Each structure stands twice: as C-alpha cells, then as structure tokens.
C-alpha cells in the first residue's frame, strides 16, 4: 500500500491565549488546519462562515480569503482591525492569532461542591 504525504506548503499558526501552535497548509483554512491535527484552541461551529463562532484576530502574519466573511459576524471596521473568521481564511505566512470568543467551555462536568465537609 502506497503512503501519501501531504506536500502542500505549510506555515506555523499559534494561538496567543494558549501558546499552542500547529502547522497549517497555505491552501486550507486556519480552522481546517487545526481540526486536521485534532487540536483545540479555536472554537468550532458550522465551519462554513455562517455562525461566527471561529472569529479570530490576526495579530501577526498574513492570511488570504477563501470565501466571503459574513458582515453579521465581522464588520468592516473589525476586519480593518484584523478580525476574520478562521474557517474563511488561509495563512500565507506564519500567523499568530487571538481567539475573539470564549476559549473556556461553558459547561462544567458536574455540580461544584463547596465547604469543608465533602463526603462520597
């Protein structure tokens, strides 16, 4: 069985809040690159630009559009300040980004107990 290697040009993408980095092909979205490697960091929603969950700000580096960005989620003023949707842009060089949404999970694993007397 022949092994296939991904020979697409790749660059490093780092998430400022977590310090995590991953390698992303210059032909795939920032979000797809993260998901391909099974990484977490950028919140994932619909993956096609409709929900705005993957909103990020490009702090360093450059990206190219892969499709339109919904003005319902990224205004022209925000776009001018570096905001975009991670599912709609591909890196053209190494990128450092900040996640615009919440990085922590909104749901806990169960009720949190308080007080000194906790018994099981």
N, C-alpha and C positions, 0 to 999 in steps of 0.2 A: 504494500500500500504506500503510495507516494505521500510525503508530508508537504503540506503547503505552508509557505512562510508569508507573512504579511510584509510586503516590501514597500508599502506606502511610506512617503516621508513622514516623520513624526517629530513632535516637539513636546517639551515638558509643560504641564499645566499644574499650577499649585493653588490651593485654596488657602487664602490668607488667614481665616479664622482658625483652621485646624492644623495648618502647616503640612497637610498631606499633599503629595504630588502624584501625578500619574502621567503616562505618555499617551498623547492623542495624535492621531493621524491628521494631516493638514486637509484631508478630504472628508473628515467626519465631524459631526458637531461636538462641542465640548461635553455635552451631556452623554452622547453615544460613546465617546471615548471612555468616560468614567464608568458607564454601565458595562461596557465590553470587558473591563478588567474586574468587574464585581466590586468596585469601590463605592464608598458612600461619601457624602460631602455636599453635593448639590442636590437639593430636594427634587424629586421626580414626580411629575404629574402626567399630563396627556402625551408628552413627547412630540408634539407637532405644533407648538406655538399658540394653542388656544386657551390655556389655563393660566399662564403666568407664574406658575409655581417655581420654575427654574430660573427666576430673574437673578442676574448677577451684575456686578460692576467690574469692568476690566480695569485693573489698577496699573498693570504693566503689560506690555506686549501689544499684539495686534490680532484682529480677527477679520474674517470676511463673511458676508451674509450668505446663508444657504437658502433663505426664503424670507418672506416678509415677517416683520415683527408687529404684533397687534398693538395698535395705539391705545387699546383699552388697558394694556399692561405696562407699556413703556412709552411715555410721552416723548415728543421731540426734544424737550428740554432735558429729560433724563438721558435720552440717547446721546445728546451732546456732552453729557457728563460721564459717559462711559457705560451706562446701563444697557443691557440687552437680555435676551432670553438664551440660555445656554443650549437649548435644543435647535436654535436657528442660526448659529454661527460656528465657523470652523477656525481654528488658530492658523495664522500664517507665520508666526514665530512664537517663541516661548511666552507663556501667559501666566500672570498672577491675577487671580480674581477674588472678589469678595462676594459671598452669598448675600443677596438682598433680603431674603426671607429668613425665617427662623431655622436654625440648624438643629435645635433640640426637638425631640419627639414630643408631641402634645399630649400623649397618653402615657401614664405611668404603668408599671407592671402589676400594680395592685394598690390597695389602700395603704397609706403610710401610717405606721403606728408611732405614737409619741408617748412619752412618760417613761419612768424608770421600771415599772412593773410590767414587763412583757413576758408572757408565758406562751408556750406552744402546747 
